[in-house]
Amino acid sequence: MLKKLFVLAAAAFMIAACDEPAPATAPPPPPPPAPQSFMVFFDWDSAKLNTQAANVVGQAAGAFKTKGGARITATGHTDTSGTPAYNMALSLRRANAVKDALVKEGVPATAIAVVGRGDQGLLVQTGPNVREPQNRRVEIVMAQVAAMPMNDAAYCAALAQKWREYTRVDASGPAPQAIAKCNAGDYAAGIPVLVKLLNDAKVPLPPRT
């Protein structure tokens, strides 16, 4: 009898365990945004930007400024007229011309990489020695760069700056003491106090990234 009761109790326990909801899991991070691209076309045997090309570069520079953090790759191409060595040099000149134009539009030079591919990677497949306008181009590809999270020292400094912007009063109290803790490297003691003070004052916290 006791054995039957034990079996029934065990079965009831297993059924109850199966009925328990599965623990919640954090949703996966969103995928990074797709790269944005622009196409700049050139006249035959030229690395100069015409009016239309300059307009495209301006659009690309404007898009860069709205992203807040991005990397640009300018990849130069040629058609199949000319020797491979000449085409490679020409494709690099075109890529660098686009880079220079982007810099003039306010894009940091350090955010731009240039690549020359010569007559490789044709947009329109042709035979040799063909002057194809669609192949004389620079492709501007803009990819968003994920922001790196602040370390504790940088975040504590950002919190302290927020507090100073909120109040200019230099007085004893938890805020100056917390800032002193951060300055001494005791971030575990300083950060929570500053976060609470800013939250209580309804001051937006600085982003951690």
VMD Tcl script that draws the C-alpha trace (Angstrom):
set ca {
  {0.00 0.00 0.00}
  {2.76 2.39 0.95}
  {4.56 1.58 -2.30}
  {1.45 2.49 -4.31}
  {1.11 5.77 -2.41}
  {4.76 6.58 -3.06}
  {4.35 5.91 -6.80}
  {1.21 8.09 -6.96}
  {2.95 10.93 -5.08}
  {5.96 10.78 -7.39}
  {3.70 10.83 -10.45}
  {1.79 13.82 -9.08}
  {5.07 15.66 -8.43}
  {6.29 15.03 -11.98}
  {2.99 16.29 -13.46}
  {3.16 19.43 -11.32}
  {6.76 20.03 -12.42}
  {5.75 19.72 -16.07}
  {2.99 22.30 -15.53}
  {5.44 24.91 -14.25}
  {6.16 27.63 -16.83}
  {9.57 27.58 -18.42}
  {11.91 30.26 -17.08}
  {11.86 33.44 -19.12}
  {14.84 33.95 -21.35}
  {16.17 37.27 -22.56}
  {15.22 38.03 -26.15}
  {18.08 37.79 -28.64}
  {19.77 41.09 -29.50}
  {18.42 42.80 -32.61}
  {20.42 42.19 -35.77}
  {22.73 45.02 -36.85}
  {21.24 47.36 -39.44}
  {21.98 46.50 -43.04}
  {24.82 48.48 -44.63}
  {23.78 51.47 -46.73}
  {25.38 51.90 -50.15}
  {25.79 54.62 -52.75}
  {27.15 54.41 -56.28}
  {29.39 57.10 -57.81}
  {30.04 56.89 -61.56}
  {32.97 58.33 -63.53}
  {33.73 59.37 -67.07}
  {36.06 57.15 -69.08}
  {39.69 57.24 -67.93}
  {38.85 59.87 -65.30}
  {39.00 60.11 -61.52}
  {37.23 63.49 -61.36}
  {33.81 63.79 -59.81}
  {31.22 65.33 -62.10}
  {28.17 67.18 -60.76}
  {26.05 64.05 -60.41}
  {28.85 62.20 -58.63}
  {29.37 65.11 -56.23}
  {25.65 65.06 -55.40}
  {25.82 61.35 -54.55}
  {28.84 61.95 -52.31}
  {26.89 64.70 -50.55}
  {24.01 62.29 -49.93}
  {26.41 59.71 -48.51}
  {28.00 62.30 -46.21}
  {24.56 63.36 -44.99}
  {23.62 59.76 -44.26}
  {26.86 59.26 -42.33}
  {26.12 62.25 -40.10}
  {22.73 60.84 -39.13}
  {24.11 57.48 -38.00}
  {26.17 58.66 -35.07}
  {28.85 56.06 -35.68}
  {29.66 54.30 -38.93}
  {32.48 53.07 -41.10}
  {32.69 53.77 -44.83}
  {34.44 51.66 -47.44}
  {34.96 53.30 -50.82}
  {35.74 50.63 -53.41}
  {36.93 51.80 -56.82}
  {36.29 49.96 -60.10}
  {37.06 50.40 -63.79}
  {35.79 48.94 -67.03}
  {37.89 46.47 -69.00}
  {39.60 48.99 -71.24}
  {43.24 49.45 -70.28}
  {45.79 47.11 -68.78}
  {45.17 45.41 -65.43}
  {47.93 47.45 -63.76}
  {46.59 50.73 -65.13}
  {43.04 49.84 -64.14}
  {44.09 49.00 -60.60}
  {45.81 52.38 -60.21}
  {42.82 54.19 -61.73}
  {40.37 52.43 -59.41}
  {42.43 53.56 -56.40}
  {42.51 57.14 -57.69}
  {38.74 57.07 -57.99}
  {38.32 55.66 -54.48}
  {40.63 58.31 -53.05}
  {38.80 61.06 -54.97}
  {35.57 59.96 -53.30}
  {37.29 59.84 -49.91}
  {38.62 63.39 -50.36}
  {35.15 64.60 -51.34}
  {33.60 62.92 -48.28}
  {36.17 64.55 -46.01}
  {35.31 67.96 -47.50}
  {31.69 67.21 -46.66}
  {32.60 66.69 -43.00}
  {33.20 62.93 -42.79}
  {36.30 62.11 -40.69}
  {39.10 60.64 -42.79}
  {39.65 58.00 -40.11}
  {36.14 56.64 -40.78}
  {36.87 55.93 -44.46}
  {38.76 52.98 -45.96}
  {39.63 52.90 -49.66}
  {39.94 49.80 -51.82}
  {40.89 49.43 -55.49}
  {39.67 46.45 -57.49}
  {40.61 47.50 -61.01}
  {38.46 45.72 -63.57}
  {37.47 42.97 -61.12}
  {33.91 42.85 -59.81}
  {32.22 44.22 -62.93}
  {28.71 45.54 -62.47}
  {27.97 44.73 -66.12}
  {29.78 41.67 -67.43}
  {31.69 42.46 -70.63}
  {34.60 41.15 -72.62}
  {38.03 42.81 -72.64}
  {38.57 46.36 -73.91}
  {34.94 47.41 -73.48}
  {34.13 50.95 -72.29}
  {31.12 50.23 -70.09}
  {29.93 53.32 -68.10}
  {28.31 51.24 -65.33}
  {31.63 49.62 -64.52}
  {33.47 52.94 -64.03}
  {32.38 53.52 -60.46}
  {33.10 53.76 -56.75}
  {30.82 51.89 -54.38}
  {30.35 53.63 -51.03}
  {29.27 51.13 -48.38}
  {28.35 52.49 -44.96}
  {28.06 50.10 -42.02}
  {26.90 51.01 -38.54}
  {29.47 50.48 -35.84}
  {28.20 49.03 -32.57}
  {28.91 51.34 -29.67}
  {31.22 49.93 -27.04}
  {29.89 50.01 -23.48}
  {31.59 52.43 -21.11}
  {33.81 50.97 -18.46}
  {33.07 51.83 -14.82}
  {35.56 54.71 -14.73}
  {34.11 56.41 -17.80}
  {30.52 55.86 -16.67}
  {31.22 57.23 -13.21}
  {32.82 60.32 -14.78}
  {29.78 60.76 -17.03}
  {27.44 60.50 -14.03}
  {29.52 63.05 -12.12}
  {29.38 65.44 -15.07}
  {25.59 65.06 -15.24}
  {25.34 65.88 -11.54}
  {27.54 68.97 -11.92}
  {25.36 70.14 -14.81}
  {22.29 69.66 -12.62}
  {23.64 71.57 -9.60}
  {26.61 73.90 -9.25}
  {26.43 73.88 -5.46}
  {29.59 72.52 -3.89}
  {28.48 71.14 -0.55}
  {29.05 68.12 1.54}
  {26.64 65.32 0.92}
  {26.22 62.00 -0.83}
  {27.03 63.29 -4.35}
  {30.48 64.74 -3.59}
  {31.25 61.68 -1.49}
  {30.20 59.37 -4.32}
  {32.29 61.32 -6.81}
  {35.25 61.03 -4.44}
  {34.66 57.27 -4.27}
  {34.78 57.08 -8.06}
  {37.93 59.18 -8.18}
  {39.48 56.72 -5.76}
  {38.50 53.79 -7.99}
  {35.70 52.52 -5.75}
  {33.11 52.46 -8.56}
  {30.90 49.89 -6.84}
  {30.27 52.42 -4.07}
  {30.11 55.56 -6.19}
  {28.02 54.62 -9.22}
  {24.84 53.41 -7.42}
  {24.70 56.58 -5.31}
  {25.04 58.88 -8.31}
  {22.47 56.88 -10.28}
  {19.96 57.15 -7.42}
  {20.56 60.87 -6.95}
  {20.08 61.58 -10.65}
  {16.98 59.38 -10.81}
  {15.51 61.12 -7.74}
  {16.20 64.49 -9.39}
  {14.61 63.20 -12.61}
  {17.80 63.94 -14.53}
  {18.25 61.60 -17.54}
  {21.13 59.23 -17.00}
  {23.97 59.29 -19.53}
  {23.93 56.30 -21.90}
  {26.19 53.45 -20.87}
  {27.22 52.95 -24.54}
}
mol new
graphics top color blue
foreach p $ca { graphics top sphere $p radius 0.5 }
foreach p [lrange $ca 0 end-1] q [lrange $ca 1 end] { graphics top cylinder $p $q radius 0.2 }
display resetview
